[in-house]
Amino acid sequence: MPLILPDWNSRATLEPLCLPWLTAAGLQVAVLRLDALDPLVSGNKWFKLAPYLAKAARDGAEGVISLGGAHSNHLHALAAAGARFGFPTVGLLRGEPQDTPTVRDLQQFGMQLHWLGYGGYRARRQPGFWDSWLVRYPHYQPVPEGGGGLMGAEGCVGLVGMIRQQLADLGWDDYHSLWTAAGTGTTLAGLVLGEAGDHPVVGALAVPPDHGVADQVSAILAEAGRADRGYRLIDASRGGFARVDAGLARFLLDSERDGGLELEPLYTAKALLAIYEEAQAGRIPSGSRLVLLHTGGLQGRRALHSEMLRLAGYTD
């Protein structure tokens, strides 16, 4: 049966974040709470998925197939959306079979899982990768890792308007820059398209600089017919994707305690820490107003919570 596009218009709230170091630096930060959209289909993942689901519905696809790791927020959102809106999903996973909270959720949501090993997963960028899978799952819509590409970026363009519509609720008439964590660069590219040069977009890299985010953003902007400008990238990866050290763990837990905002260590906490480090270095002028995307992904934190407490030297 062809996939039916869900009638679900999600809207995130823009909320002020109060932390002692922000006050000391003379900064105001507002957070677009993509994490609070929905208990399961949350974060920027839905916005990147939505254009692919629309294409699937137009083309009469029967299901959706995509890729990710054993803690993938993208696959988690896709599987949850499939369970919620009634379409089958297939996940191609990196590495060998693992038992993680995310994997258990994927199975509970009814996603069909295939473990590709590490070599098989690296082949995802090779021409013809999808051919054999679409023979096995005909009439399924393939979605790139993380909902990447121009289609995924176009799904994030509207986030800029969502921010602007709520500025007056904060007593703001404008903001100076828009910040987001960047894993593939897709959301960042969508924000650059949405801003159209009005405000600089800052991407806090959740992966090392040699992982191709800059090239991905440039390619998306070129495909959209836009100049490769309007953004900058900061290395916030702490030396590797999913790298969590004692400093990051303490910063995350202290920020949650002081600001009342739940964070996860792979993306949004690294972006907030990048703001802190830039402010401490004097590279963000006092009086600046910043908007930060909370890109969700809190489900992935479950497997890391005990380790963060250990690294920070805190007890539960």
Beta strands, then each sheet from edge to edge (+ up, - down):
strand 1: 14-17
strand 2: 28-33
strand 3: 63-68
strand 4: 89-93
strand 5: 112-115
strand 6: 140-143
strand 7: 177-182
strand 8: 201-205
strand 9: 231-235
strand 10: 289-294
sheet 1: 1+ 2- 10- 7- 8- 9-
sheet 2: 5+ 4+ 3+ 6+
end
